Amino acid sequence: MTWIFLLINLEIDNAYQNHFLSRLLKPEKPATDHKPLQEISEGSGRGGLETPPSTFAKTTLEISEVDMIGSLKEKNFMQEVPGNLVKRLLVSSILLAMAGAFWVLPSGWKPDFHLGSTSQALPVREYTLVSREVDWEVAPGYTYKALTFNGSIPGPTIEATEGEIIRVKFKNELPEPHSIHAHGVQYEFQHDGTYPHTPSGAVPPGGEFVYEWKAVPGTWFYHDHSEKGIEATRKGMYGAIIVHPKNEQVKPDRDFILFYADLEPEITGFTDHPFSAFNGKAGMGNTPVLKSRVGDLVRFRLINLMDEPHTFHIHGHRWEYNGKLVDTVSVLPGETATFEFKEDAPGQWAYHCHFLTHMEEGMMGMYEVSPK
């Protein structure tokens, strides 16, 4: 921008000089009442000039030998010079300020968030997720070929703080294309992980892709969104994304994450038994045993990305949720529910979905609270 300023300033300078010379070199019509230059200069306060009578045009050809002020016939032109100079200085100052502003702003600056241009300046959390097929035991005697991230259901929990960049390197070790699609976080289109709209939605067998997301506070999740992403998600390709607020005032002593899973026979191959599971496990004693103690601040994060609606109930407890005191919450497909309470009830308490069929199919677990 500096060279533009200099070029414009030069044009103003040329225009100023042309204006001055045009006024100075302008021929004067012959006049019978022509007066010598010394008479013109008498009002200038510089008298005593000995310049012989001549036309104005001839005198200007020898301008280096003539007193400039005493040589000008049109005195009002001299009154214009200070005004023109002020205008020129004003325009120059404005252009200089504009050039300075463009100089200070970084190249490519835009007011909105653009991950590609800002991620280098933000803290980065890095994770590696690998798609794998494993033998997964839902309940004793029931094992199926599960599709997973890093060999577990759910996959690793991705944790970050608000405003950080989450960088996930995905390696596909399965024989078909797969991907990662994230909920809740912010990202550019090429990191959407959705088939067939982006290359990140179909990472080929043996291929890799690095996803970048900007952390937004909340309880979120990720899952496969490739061509066969629905089947892969039902079989276990999902995990949690937990983003803590930047200035979180109170942190829980216990932070539990539970995924609902509907395992139908067409997914598992168990023709005699459908299962409803927490974190890929079904039945009391197989589902996660959650532990806390009296006085703990306990937080529950419930995630449902399956086909059926679910609820969550804990025996002997109640908490505030959406402005109401409750002991059961509902979680629709694609939703999450987060709540917390101060633990004050020691004991071995059951937790479960309150759809009776889901309870029969194994969606029950144990919550153990020890005395303080």
N, C-alpha and C positions, 0 to 999 in steps of 0.2 A: 504493500500500500504506500510505502514511502516514495517509490518512484512515481506513482500516480500523482501524489501531492506535489512533487518537484515539477512534473510536467505541466500541471495546471497552473502552478505558480509562475512558471516560465512564460506560459501563454499570457497570463495577466500582465507580467512585466513587459512583454513585447507589445501588447495592446496599449499599455500606458505610454511607452516610448513612441509608438506610431502616432498616438494622439498628440503628444507633445511636438513631434517634428512636423506633423501636418499643420498644426497651428503656427509653428515657427516658420515653415517654408512656404506657406500659402502666399502666392504672388498678390501684390496689391495693385489695384487699378491706378493708372497715372492720375494725378490730381493737380489742378492748377494752383491750389492753395497749399501745396506740400510744405511741411515745416521740417527744419533740420532736426536730427536726432537729439541734439543738445537741448532743444526746446522741449521735446517730449520728456526728457529725463528730469526736468526741473522739479517736478512734484515728487520725485523719488527720494529726495534727501541726500542724493549723491552728486550734485551738480559739478560743473567744471570739466565735463567731457568735451574733447576737441574733435569729435568725429565729424567729418565734412558732410554736408547735405547729400543724401542718396535715397534710392528707393529701399523699402523694407526688405525686399527679396534679395537685393544685392548685398545688403549688410549681413544677412544671415549666412551667406556663403563664407564669411570670415568671422564666424561666431566665436572662434577661439580667441580673437583679438578684441572682442567687444564685451563690455560689461553687460551681463545677461539681463539684469533688472532694468538697466537704462536702455536696452535695445528693444524691449517689448512694446509694441504699439498698443495692444489690447490689454489694458491693465486688469480687466476683469478675469482674464485667463489666470493671472497669478492668484486671484482669489479662489479659483477652482482647484489649484494644486494641493493645498492642505486637505481639502475635502476628498479628493481622489486618493491621496495617500492614506487617509484614515480608512476609506472603504477597502483599499487594497490590504491594509494590515488586518482589518476585520475578517475579510474572506480568507486570508492566509491562516489566521488563528483558528477559524472554524475547520478548515481543511486539515490543519495540523492535529486538532483534537480528534477528528474522524480517523486519521491515519493512526494515531496513538491507540485509539480504541480497538481497531482491527489488529494492531500489533500485539496488544495485551491478550485478547481472546485466543485461546488455543485453536489450532487448526482443526476443522471439522466439528467445532463446538455446536451443540444443539441442546435446547432446554430439556428435552425428554430423555428418559433412560434408554441407552442403547448398549446392550451387554458387550458387544464386540469392541467398543471404543473405551469402555470404562473399567472392564474387569481387571486390568493390570493394576489399577490403583486400589482395589478393594481386597480385604482379607479373603483367602481362598481355603475352603475345606475340600479335600480330595478323597474320593472313594473309588474302589474298583469292584465292579459287579461282573460275575461270570455266570452265564447260563449253563445249567447242568441238569442232566437227568439222574435221579437217585431213586433208590428203593425206600419208600416212605411208609412207616408203620402208623396208621391212623389209630388203631386199637389192637390189643393183643390178637394175633392171628390174622390180621388184615393189613396187607402191604400192597401198595400199588406203585406203578412207575410215575413218579411225580416230576414235574418240570419246575425248576427252582432257580433262584439267584443265590449263588455260593453254597448250594447244597442244603439249604434249610427253608422251612416254612414257618413264619414269613422270612423274607430275605433280610439282610442286615438293615438295621435302623440307621437312616441318614439323619444326622443331627447337625444343626447350625444355629447361628445367631442372626437375628434380623439384619439385613443389608449385606451379609457376606455372600460370596460367590461359592456355589456348590458345583464342584467339577467331578463328574462321574465318568470314569473310563469303563466302557462296557465291552466285554469280550464274549463273543458268541461261540460256544463250544458244542452247540446242538447241530443236527444235520439239516435244519431248516432255518430260514431267516427269522430273526426276533428283534425286539426293540425294547426301549424304556420310555414310557410316557409318564410325566409327573403332574400331579394335581397341586393347585394352590400357589406354587412358586412362579416367578416371572422369568420369561425367556424369549429369545427371538425365534422366528418361525422355523428355522432349520433345526432347532433343538426340540421340536414338538414330539418326535418319535412316533408319528402316526403313519400307517400304511394306507393308501399309496402316495400320500401327498408330499412326503419328504424322504430323502435318502436315509435319514436317521430312523425311519419307520421300518426299514428292511435291512438290517445288518446281516450280511451273508454268513454262512457257516465258515468259521475260522476268521471272520472279520472283526474289526473293532470300530467303535465310534466314541468320541468324547462329548458328552453332554455338559452344557453349562446353564445353570439356573441361578437366579438371584433370590436369596432367602426372604420369604414373607412370613411374618409370625402366624403360627397356627399348627393344628394337627392335620397333616396331609398324608398322601400316599403315592406310590409309584406302581406301575404294572406294565406288563407286555401289551403293546398295541400294534403288533405286526398283523400280517394277513390272517394268521391263526391265533391272534392274541386273545380272543375270548376263551378258546379251549385251553390255552397256556395259562391264562389267569385262573381259571377254575382248577387247574391242576397244581397251582402253587406259585406262579411267577408274580409275586407282589411283595411289597414291603412298606414300611412307614417312613415318612419325612417329618421330623419334629423340628420346628423353628421357634426358638425362644425369643421373646421381645428383647430389644437392645438394652432397655433399662428395667428389666424384670426386678421388681422389688422383693418378692417372696418366692423362693424356690421350694418345691415339694421335697419331703423326705423320701417319699416313694412315688414313682411315676410308672404306672402300669399301662402297657399297650396290648389290646386284645383285638384280633381279627376274627370276624365271623367267616365260616366256610360251609358251603352246601355241597357235599360230596355225593353226587348221584351215581348210580351204577354205570351210566355211560361214560363217566369220567374215571372211575376207579376199577371197573370191571367186577365189582362185588354184586353179583346178581341177587343175592339173598339179603342185602343190607345197605340201605342208604345211611349216610352219616351226616350229622350236623356237628361242626367242630369249632373249637377256639384254638387259634394259632396252629391249625392243621392236625389237632389231636381231639379225640372224642372219648367221652366217658370220664366219670369221676376217678381221679387218680392218674389219668393220662393227660388231661388238660393241665395247663400251668397251675401250680400251687403258689398262690400269692401270699406274701408274708409282710406284716408290719407290726408296730407296737403302739401301745396307748401313748398319745401325745404327738404322734407323727401327723404331718400334713400329707394326706394321701390324694394323689391325682390319678384318675382313670381316663384313658383315651380309647374310645371304641371306634372301630373302622369296619364298615360294611360295603364291600364292592362286589357282592354276589347278587343273585337274582331275587332273593326273598327278603322281606322286611324282618327285622329282629328287634328284640327288647333286651334290657339288662336289668337284673334285680339282684340285690344283695340282702340276705337275711339279716335282720337286726340293725339295719342302718337306714339313714335318710339323709338327704342333702338338698341344697338349693339349686334349682336348675330352671333357667329362663324365668326367674322371679317367683318360682313356686317351690314349696317344700315337697319333695317326691321321694319314693323309694324304688321307682322303676322309670327308665327312659326308653324311648323308641329310636331306632336307627334304620332309616330307609336305605335301599340300595344306592350306593354312591355317596352316602353321607358319613360324617364323623360326629361323635358326641364327646365332649370333654367336660368333666366336672371334678370337684375336689371337696374334701371335708377333713375336719380335724378328728382323728381317731380317738374314741373314748369307750369302746366296747370290746374287751378281751374275749376271745373264744375262737372256735373253729366254725366259720360261717360258710354256707353254700352261696355260690353265685351262679346265675344261669339265665338263659333266655326264657321268657315266660310264655312263649308259644309251646303248648304242651307236646305237640309232635316233635318239635326241635329238642325238647328235654329228653324225650324217649330215644331220639337218635344220637344222644351223647353230648348235647350242648350244656354241660354242667361242670363246675369246678369248685375248688376249695380256697377260702380266704382265711388265713390263720393270723390272729391278732394276739400277740403276747403282752403280758402286763408291762408297765413302764419299768 
